[in-house]
């Protein structure tokens, strides 16, 4: 009888372990009654996904390709929505451009021969001789080439990368509000543009925080955004305060310009979510190319979930978080190593997955900072739907072209696979859950889904006073004084 009981016990243990291993990384938890708050709750999954780049530049500021060049290449890459967000210059039109003479003179000294070429209002031809049109309809401006009239690209109104002369890259992207055209300054000052745009009904996001915080210079994820570090504590508290105060500031840029400078900003995203999700405040992530030339186009973008391709629908999609950030590049060593090891262990005969994993690991042996750059002719993973079942406490992704789906809570990967049962991982879940999908063509991210339940983490009240003006007063005053001098306007007029 003892042998039978022992045999049954062994079988039970084996079965339990098999269950743990088959469900993911941890698979440990207890039944909870979760309320899952998804930014995709109101999405009709029959809607189109519109490819958008919300942050780009031209030769009107510090770009190396003209407006016409940038629009043509992004149209050719299949973009449906495009923002021209030059430094300190508000996008009013694709047929006319503005400049800040003082800023442009200095930029042209560094990058000569940066000719400004806008689109023609009528009768325009691409560089390859294809006729194109710029039309205004449905409350927005659209560009299309006459050979492909069904493919139109929508201009994002009033796009602007604020704080053009910030000495520490405190950059803010804004849209849908006519603010900041020609306004210089901005060293350490995120709040001025965020507040102004908020009061005007526009939207904003904190650009590439790793540049401002210098997290981009760290060697590994553990060192970046360490709250025990005085400077990182200041930065984290500062961003938390801004996002808590202004709900029109959507969140942060988590992957842009090849991901070298943003590779640790997913960690910041998780920290901000841990700080703010208990208050009911989501923190949305965007990915962009931040392209300054055609060479960098299509490196980062967002897939916007919209019932129609209009300015109003775009505003709603951005405001509610109904979009997926995506990138062709991934530069975080630890993330890549984790993904590569998963692919090797779960390839199931997929030679392509094995080849990618081996390539990642081999290159990282000789170059710790080696990043994954997907081929431009291969589609990035597409998330076709995010299905939430509050009754069963499950979230399921419908994914195309994905090799690895990771579920992340409180900054840690807790599970793999297209579906997760939160009850299986309750021990490791705080106030949110999000997913990342890696494939041959790059990576796609969901927004975070907030979680409410008994004994959920409680919000911690934090007092924060920002003395940014102490750092910014002298440099911003000097820059604005120089910028107001007629000399630069006269010089610019003479040069043009």
KOLPAKE-148177 format. One record per atom (N, C-alpha, C): residue in one letter; z, y, x. Coordinates in steps of 0.05 Angstrom, whole numbers, plus 5000, padded with zeros to 4 digits. Layout:
! KOLPAKE-148177
AZYX ...
***
This chain:
! KOLPAKE-148177
X500049765016 X500050005000 X500050255017 X501750245039 X501750475057 X499050535070 X497650305077 X495050345089 X493150475069 X493350395044 X491550505024 X492050805021 X494750875019 X495451155017 X494551315041 X494951195065 X494051335089 X491051375089 X489551175080 X486651195079 X485851415060 X487151425036 X486551625017 X487251905028 X489451925043 X490152185055 X488052275074 X487052095091 X485052155111 X482552255096 X481752105075 X479352185060 X479652465048 X482052525038 X482652785026 X482353005047 X483452955071 X483353155093 X480453205101 X478952985104 X476153015112 X474653175091 X475153105065 X473753245044 X474453545044 X477053605049 X477953885050 X476654035073 X476553905096 X475254035119 X472254075114 X470953885101 X468153905095 X467654145076 X469554175057 X469254405039 X469554665053 X471454675072 X471954925087 X469454995103 X468454795118 X466254845136 X463654915121 X463354795097 X460854845083 X460755115069 X463055235065 X463055495051 X463055735069 X463455705095 X463155935112 X465155935135 X465956175142 X467656215166 X470556135161 X471656245140 X474556205136 X475156025112 X474056095089 X474455935064 X477455875060 X479056075058 X481856035052 X482756255034 X484056185012 X484956394994 X486156284969 X486656464950 X487956384925 X486356514902 X486756404878 X485456524855 X486456804849 X484656984846 X485357254838 X483457344816 X484257534801 X482557644780 X481357904791 X479057874804 X477758104816 X476158264795 X476158524798 X474158694785 X472358794807 X469858724806 X467958794827 X466359034818 X466659254833 X465259504826 X462759524844 X460459474833 X458059464849 X456359714844 X455359844866 X453560074862 X450859984850 X450459724848 X447959624837 X448259534807 X450559604795 X451159514768 X449059604748 X447959844751 X446059944731 X443159904739 X442659754760 X439959704769 X438659494752 X436259544744 X434459344731 X432859224753 X433258964758 X431958844782 X428958804779 X427858894757 X424958904754 X423859164765 X425659354772 X424659604784 X423359554811 X421759744819 X420559734846 X422659814867 X422259724891 X423759824914 X421860014929 X422660264932 X420960464945 X422060514973 X420260474993 X421060505021 X421160805028 X423560885038 X424061165044 X425061205072 X424161415085 X425361515110 X426461785104 X429161815105 X430562055096 X431162245119 X430262185143 X431062355166 X428862335188 X427162545190 X425062545211 X424662835220 X423062855242 X422663125254 X419663165260 X419063415265 X416263495272 X416463695295 X414163795303 X413963995324 X415064265315 X415764295289 X416964545280 X419764585292 X421064365300 X423564385314 X423264255341 X424564015345 X424363895372 X422763635372 X421163595352 X419463355351 X417063385370 X415763155375 X413463155393 X410863075378 X411063035352 X408762985336 X408763185312 X406363255304 X406063455283 X406863345256 X407263525237 X407763435209 X405563265199 X403063335204 X400863175195 X400862905207 X401362885233 X401562625247 X403662445234 X406062565230 X408262415219 X407762315191 X406562485175 X406062395147 X403962175147 X401862205163 X399762005163 X400761735172 X402261725193 X403161465203 X405161325184 X406861485172 X408761365153 X407361275127 X405361425119 X403761335096 X402361065103 X401261055127 X399960805136 X401860575138 X404360625144 X406460415145 X407460335118 X406360465097 X407160385070 X409460525058 X410260755070 X412560895059 X411861035032 X413761035014 X413461154988 X414861424985 X416861465002 X418561705001 X418961795029 X418762065034 X418962155061 X420262435062 X422162455080 X423662715084 X422962835111 X422163075111 X421763235136 X424263395139 X426063315157 X428663445160 X428963565188 X427263755194 X427463885220 X430064035223 X430864075248 X433464205253 X433564495243 X435364545224 X435664815213 X433364925197 X431564745189 X429164835174 X429064675148 X429064815126 X428964685100 X426164625092 X425764385082 X423064295074 X422464395046 X420664595045 X419664705020 X416964595012 X415464505032 X412664435028 X411664265051 X409564115046 X408163985068 X405664135077 X405064355064 X402764505071 X403464765086 X406064825087 X406965055103 X409564975117 X409965095141 X412365035156 X413665295166 X416265285169 X417765515180 X418565445209 X419465645223 X420665605250 X423065795253 X424865715270 X426965905280 X425965995307 X424866245309 X423566325334 X425266275359 X427766345359 X429466315383 X429566015391 X430065845371 X430265555376 X427665445385 X425465525372 X422865415379 X421965505407 X422565745415 X421765835442 X423065665463 X425665605459 X427165445479 X426065155479 X425465045455 X424464775453 X421764755466 X420064955462 X417364945474 X417464965504 X419465095515 X419765105544 X420264825555 X421764665540 X422364385548 X420064195542 X418864235518 X416664055509 X414264225503 X412764305524 X410364475519 X408164315504 X406264465493 X403964345479 X404764195454 X406764295440 X407664175415 X406464335392 X403964305387 X402564455366 X403564385339 X403864585322 X404664535294 X402164505277 X401964285263 X399664235245 X400764125218 X400564295197 X401464205171 X399064085156 X399564005131 X397463895114 X395864125102 X393364065095 X391764255080 X392364235050 X392564465037 X393164465008 X390864334992 X388464355003 X386164224990 X383964175010 X382363975005 X380163915023 X380863805050 X383263695052 X384163595078 X383063325085 X382863275111 X381963015121 X384062905141 X384462645141 X386162525161 X384762545188 X386262475209 X385062475236 X382762275238 X382662085220 X380461885220 X378361965199 X378562195187 X376462295170 X376762205141 X379062105133 X379462015105 X380462255089 X379262315066 X380262535050 X383062475039 X384762685038 X387362645026 X387862875007 X389962844990 X390663054972 X393763084972 X394563334967 X397363394963 X397563504935 X399063364917 X399163444889 X402063484881 X402363644861 X405063684849 X404963574820 X406763384815 X406863264788 X409663144785 X410463114760 X413162994754 X415363134769 X415063394775 X417163544788 X417363504818 X415263384830 X415363334859 X412663354872 X412663364899 X410163374914 X409563094924 X406963024922 X406062754931 X403662784949 X403562604968 X401262584986 X399962314982 X397262314981 X395862054980 X393062084992 X392061875003 X389361865013 X387461764992 X385161874990 X383361824967 X382361534967 X382461394990 X381661114991 X383860934979 X386261034977 X388560884965 X390061064946 X388861144924 X390061334906 X392561234891 X392860964889 X395160854876 X397660864893 X397260914919 X399560934937 X400161224943 X402261324931 X403061604935 X405661614949 X406061824966 X408461854981 X409862114972 X412362094963 X413862314951 X415362474973 X415162734972 X416762904990 X419562944979 X421562904997 X424262954989 X424763254991 X425563384969 X425863674969 X428263774985 X427863994999 X429964145013 X431363975035 X429963785046 X431163635069 X431563825092 X433863785106 X434563955129 X436663815145 X436263795172 X438463705189 X439963955198 X442363985186 X443864235190 X445264235218 X446164475225 X447464525250 X445564495274 X443364635274 X441264595294 X442064655323 X443964825327 X444764895354 X447564795361 X448464595346 X451064475352 X451064365381 X453064425396 X453264335424 X454264055426 X455263935404 X456363665405 X455163485383 X452763555375 X451263375356 X452763325330 X454063525320 X455363505294 X453263555272 X451563365268 X449263395251 X449663275223 X448663415203 X448963335175 X446163355163 X445263135150 X442763145135 X443463225106 X441863405096 X442163495068 X439563485053 X439763455027 X437363435009 X438063564982 X436063644968 X436363734940 X437863994937 X438264144958 X439664404957 X438464594977 X437664834968 X436365024986 X438465175002 X439365045023 X441365155041 X440665105070 X441265295087 X441165255116 X438565315130 X436565425115 X434065485129 X434465715148 X434165665174 X434465865195 X437365925202 X439265765192 X442065815199 X442765675225 X443565825245 X444265705271 X447265645272 X448165515293 X450965445297 X451565165289 X454165105285 X454864845275 X456364665295 X457264775318 X458764615337 X461364515323 X461664255321 X464064125310 X464364175280 X462564325268 X462964415240 X461264255220 X462364045210 X461063885189 X461564015162 X463864135158 X464764205131 X463164435119 X462264635135 X460864855123 X458364775109 X456564615121 X454164535106 X454764335084 X456664155089 X457263955068 X458364095043 X460164285047 X461364435025 X459264605010 X457564745025 X455564915013 X453664754996 X452664535007 X450764364992 X452164234968 X454664154971 X456264044949 X456364234926 X456964484932 X457164694911 X454564754897 X452264694911 X449664744900 X448564494885 X450064284885 X449064044871 X447363854888 X447263904914 X445563734931 X447163504942 X445863354960 X447063114973 X446963145003 X448863015016 X448863025046 X449762755057 X449462725083 X450462495097 X451162575126 X453062445138 X453762495166 X451862335184 X450362485200 X448362355217 X449562235242 X448462005251 X449061875276 X451861955288 X454061875275 X456661965284 X457261885313 X456061665322 X456561575350 X455761775371 X453961965364 X453262175383 X455462385385 X456562465362 X458662665361 X461262555373 X461962305367 X464462185376 X464262075404 X461862045415 X461361925440 X461961625440 X462161505417 X462561215415 X460161075426 X457861205426 X455461075437 X455761005467 X457661135481 X457961085509 X459860855516 X461060735495 X462860515499 X461260255507 X462660075520 X461359825528 X461459615506 X463659605491 X463959395471 X465259505445 X464959355424 X465859445398 X468859495397 X470359325411 X473259355410 X474259635419 X472759755438 X473660005449 X472860245431 X470660205416 X469660425399 X471460465375 X471960715368 X473560785345 X476360645344 X477560635368 X480260535370 X482160745360 X483560695338 X485260895325 X487660975342 X488260805362 X490460875381 X489561085401 X486961135403 X485861345420 X486061605406 X487161815418 X487562065405 X485062185394 X482862175410 X480362295401 X479162135377 X479161875380 X478061715357 X479661755332 X482261775335 X483961825312 X483162085298 X482662285314 X481762545303 X479162515288 X477162375301 X474562345288 X474762185262 X476261975262 X476561805238 X477861955216 X480062105223 X481462255202 X479662485192 X478062595210 X476262815202 X474162715182 X472862495188 X470862385170 X472062285143 X474462165145 X475862085121 X476362325103 X477262535115 X477862785099 X475362895086 X473162905101 X470663015090 X469662855067 X469762585070 X468662415049 X470562415024 X473162435029 X475062445007 X474762704991 X473962915005 X473963184992 X471263234978 X469063134989 X466463194978 X464962934970 X464862874944 X463562624936 X460562644938 X459462884942 X456562914946 X455762844974 X457662814993 X457062715019 X457162415017 X454862285017 X454562005010 X456061825029 X456061885054 X457261705074 X456261765101 X455461555116 X454561595144 X452061435150 X450661525170 X448361385182 X449461165199 X448660915194 X449760685209 X447760555228 X445160635226 X443160505243 X440760695243 X440260825266 X437960995268 X436961015297 X434461095299 X433261155325 X433560925345 X433160685335 X433260455353 X436060325356 X438060455345 X440860355343 X442360355369 X441360475390 X442960495414 X445460665410 X445060895398 X447361085394 X449061015370 X447960865351 X449460795326 X450560515326 X450360375348 X450960085347 X453860025341 X455660225345 X458460185338 X459160325312 X457260445299 X457860605275 X458260425250 X457360175251 X458159995230 X461159945230 X462359945254 X465359925255 X466660165242 X465560405248 X466560645235 X466260625204 X463960525195 X463560495167 X465760325154 X466360105167 X468459925156 X471160065156 X471760215177 X474360355179 X474560565156 X472360705151 X472360905130 X472560775102 X471360545099 X471660395074 X474560295070 X475760205092 X478560115089 X480360355082 X479760585092 X481260825086 X480860925057 X478360905048 X477661045023 X477260854999 X476460615003 X476060424981 X478560404963 X480960394974 X483360374957 X483660614938 X482360834944 X482461074926 X480261064905 X478460864907 X476160844889 X473760994899 X473861094924 X471561244935 X469961054953 X467461004945 X465660844962 X464561014985 X463760895006 X462461025029 X459760895032 X457661045025 X454960925027 X453860955056 X452160775063 X450860775089 X447860815086 X446760965104 X443860985105 X442860905133 X440360835134 X438960785159 X436360945159 X435761065181 X433361225183 X432061185211 X429661295214 X428361285240 X429361515257 X430061745245 X430561995260 X428362035280 X425861975271 X423561975289 X422862265297 X422562305323 X421562565333 X418662535342 X417562305339 X414762255345 X413762015330 X411161975330 X410061745315 X410961485327 X411661485353 X412461235366 X414961115353 X416661285342 X419261185331 X419161145301 X416861195289 X416661165260 X417160865252 X418260825228 X418660565216 X420860405231 X422560525247 X424660375260 X427060345242 X427560545224 X429760525205 X428960655179 X429960545156 X429160645130 X431060545109 X430560635084 X432160535062 X430260435040 X431060225026 X429560135003 X430960244978 X429660424964 X430860564941 X430160414916 X432260354899 X431860214874 X431660414852 X429160444841 X428560664822 X426760564800 X427160674776 X425360594754 X422660724756 X422460954771 X419961094775 X420161254800 X417861334811 X417661474836 X417761774831 X420161874824 X420462164818 X422862274834 X422962534835 X425162664849 X427862604835 X427762614808 X430262564793 X431262284797 X429462084797 X430261804802 X431261764830 X430061904849 X430961884877 X433862004879 X434362224867 X436962344868 X439062154857 X438462034834 X440361844822 X440761604839 X438661494851 X438861264869 X440661324893 X440361554905 X441961634928 X444861684920 X445161834898 X447861904889 X449561664882 X448361454870 X449861224861 X449960994881 X448461024904 X448460814924 X446660584917 X444760624900 X442860414891 X440560384911 X441260314936 X439160274956 X440260094978 X438359994994 X439059825017 X438159955043 X440060015061 X439260105088 X437959865103 X435859925118 X434559715134 X433659825160 X433359645180 X432459735206 X430959515220 X429059595237 X427659405254 X429159345280 X431359485284 X432859475310 X435759405305 X436859255324 X439759195324 X440759205353 X442659385359 X443459425386 X446259345393 X447759225375 X450559155380 X450758885392 X451758865417 X451858605431 X453358395416 X455758465406 X457358265392 X456158165366 X454858345352 X453458275327 X451158085333 X449658145353 X447357985360 X448257705370 X450357695386 X451357445396 X452257265372 X453657385354 X454657235330 X452257125314 X450257295309 X447957215294 X446456995308 X446057025335 X444556825350 X446056555350 X448656555353 X450156305353 X449956175325 X450056335304 X449756225277 X447056095274 X444956225283 X442256125280 X441955855295 X443055835318 X442955585333 X444355355319 X446655425308 X448355215295 X447255135267 X445655315255 X444755265228 X441655275225 X440255215247 X437355245246 X436055045227 X437154805226 X436054595208 X433054555212 X432254545237 X429454495244 X427754745244 X428854975239 X427355225239 X426855315267 X424455255278 X423855315305 X423855615311 X423055775291 X422956065294 X425756175298 X427656075282 X430456165285 X431556095312 X431055855322 X431955765348 X430755945370 X428256005368 X426856165388 X428056445389 X428556565366 X429756835365 X432556825377 X434156625369 X436856615379 X436956575410 X435256405420 X435156355449 X434256605464 X432356745452 X431356995464 X433557205466 X435057235444 X437257435443 X439257365465 X440157115465 X442257035484 X441357055513 X438856985518 X437756985545 X437557275555 X436557455539 X436357735548 X439057865552 X441057785536 X443657895539 X445157805564 X444157585576 X445357495601 X444857695623 X442557815623 X441757995644 X442158285637 X442258345610 X442558615601 X444458625577 X446858705582 X448958705561 X448058875537 X446559085543 X445759275522 X443059205510 X441958975517 X439358895505 X439558885475 X437558995462 X437658995433 X435258845421 X435558775395 X433458635381 X431558845369 X429058835375 X427059005363 X424958835349 X424858855323 X423058685307 X420158785310 X418258605309 X415458685309 X414858845283 X413259055286 X412659235263 X410959095242 X409558885250 X407758755231 X409058525216 X411758495219 X413258295205 X415158435186 X415158365161 X416958495142 X419858435148 X421458645145 X424458605147 X425358455122 X427758335123 X428758195100 X428858375076 X428358265053 X428358415028 X430558295010 X432258465000 X434358374981 X433258424953 X432458214939 X431258244913 X433258304891 X435658214894 X437758274874 X440458214885 X442458344873 X445258304878 X446658244851 X447357994847 X448357904821 X451357864823 X452858014807 X455758004807 X456657854782 X458457664785 X459657514763 X462657564764 X463557754749 X466457824749 X468157594740 X467157434721 X468757214711 X469357004731 X467256934747 X467656734768 X468256854795 X468357124797 X468957264822 X466957194844 X464357184836 X462257124856 X460257344858 X459057364881 X456857544886 X454557384899 X452157414888 X449957254898 X447557444904 X446457404928 X444057554936 X441657384933 X439457504924 X436857374924 X435257494946 X434857344967 X433857454992 X431157334999 X429357505010 X426757415020 X426657465050 X425757275065 X425357305094 X427957345110 X430157245100 X432657255114 X433356995127 X434357005152 X435256765166 X438256745167 X439656965164 X442556955166 X443757175148 X445457095129 X446857285112 X449857275119 X450957505128 X453757525135 X455257695114 X457557595106 X459357745088 X461657865104 X462058125101 X463958275118 X466058405100 X468558365108 X470858495094 X472758595116 X473758835113 X475558955132 X474558935161 X471858965164 X470658965190 X470258695203 X470858475189 X470558205200 X468558045183 X467057875197 X465357685183 X467057465172 X467057425146 X468757215133 X467156985122 X464457015119 X462956795107 X459956835113 X458456625110 X455556625112 X454356505087 X451856585082 X450456475059 X449756685038 X447956615021 X447056815001 X448956864978 X450956684976 X452956714954 X455756694965 X457656844953 X460456824962 X462256814937 X464156644938 X466256634917 X468756764930 X469456994919 X471557154931 X474257004932 X474656834912 X477256684912 X477556504936 X475256414948 X475456244971 X476256394996 X476156654995 X476756815019 X478757035013 X480357004993 X482157224984 X484057305006 X484757115024 X486657175045 X485557385064 X482957415065 X481657585085 X480357835073 X480657865047 X479258085033 X481258305026 X480358555032 X481958785024 X480858914999 X479659155002 X478759304979 X475759314976 X474259164993 X471359174991 X470158925004 X467658884998 X466058665010 X463158775013 X461858715034 X459058785038 X457558565052 X454958585052 X453258375065 X451158495083 X450458335103 X448258405121 X446358175122 X443758225121 X441658015122 X439858055146 X439957865164 X438257875188 X435857685185 X433557775195 X431157615195 X429357695218 X427057555220 X425257615242 X424457915242 X424158025218 X423158305215 X425258515217 X427858435222 X429958635225 X432358575209 X433758775199 X436258735185 X436458915161 X437658815139 X438058975115 X441058955108 X442059175097 X444959185090 X445259245060 X447259115048 X447959215021 X449959435025 X450259595004 X452559775003 X455059604998 X457359725002 X459859584997 X460359564967 X461459344959 X462459304931 X465459324932 X466559504916 X469459554916 X470859344899 X473259284906 X474759064892 X477459174882 X477959114857 X480559184845 X481958924836 X484458894842 X486058664834 X488958724839 X490658554827 X493558584832 X494158554862 X495858714872 X496758714900 X494458794919 X492558944908 X490459044926 X491659254944 X490459304968 X491459514986 X491759784972 X493859924977 X494260184965 X493260404984 X492360614972 X491460844987 X493760975002 X493161045027 X495161185043 X494561485044 X496461645037 X495961935038 X496062025067 X493962185074 X493862285102 X493362585101 X495062725115 X494563015118 X492763065142 X490863245138 X489063295160 X488363595160 X488663715183 X487763995187 X485864005210 X483464105205 X481464105226 X481164385238 X481464395264 X481264655278 X478564675293 X476464575279 X473864575292 X472964855300 X473865065284 X472965335289 X473865435317 X475965315328 X476865405354 X474665325375 X473565085372 X471464995390 X468765135385 X468265205360 X465665305353 X465365605354 X467565755353 X467366045350 X465666175372 X466266125397 X464866255419 X461966165420 X461365905423 X458565825425 X456865895400 X457965865377 X456465935353 X455966235350 X457966385358 X457566685357 X455366765376 X455366655400 X453366725420 X450566645410 X450366395400 X447866295391 X446666465368 X448366525349 X447466695326 X446666975335 X448067075355 X447367345365 X444667335378 X444167125395 X441567095408 X439367055387 X439966885367 X437966825347 X437167065330 X438967255328 X438367495311 X436767705327 X436467665353 X435067875369 X432067875362 X431068115359 X428168145352 X426368045375 X427468035399 X425967955422 X424567685418 X426067495406 X424967225403 X422767225381 X423167385361 X421067405340 X418567525352 X418867735368 X416567865381 X415167665400 X416767525415 X415667335434 X414167105420 X415367005398 X414066795382 X411466895371 X411467135360 X409067245348 X406867275370 X407667365393 X405767405415 X404567135424 X406266925425 X405266665433 X403466535413 X403666625388 X402166495367 X400266695353 
***
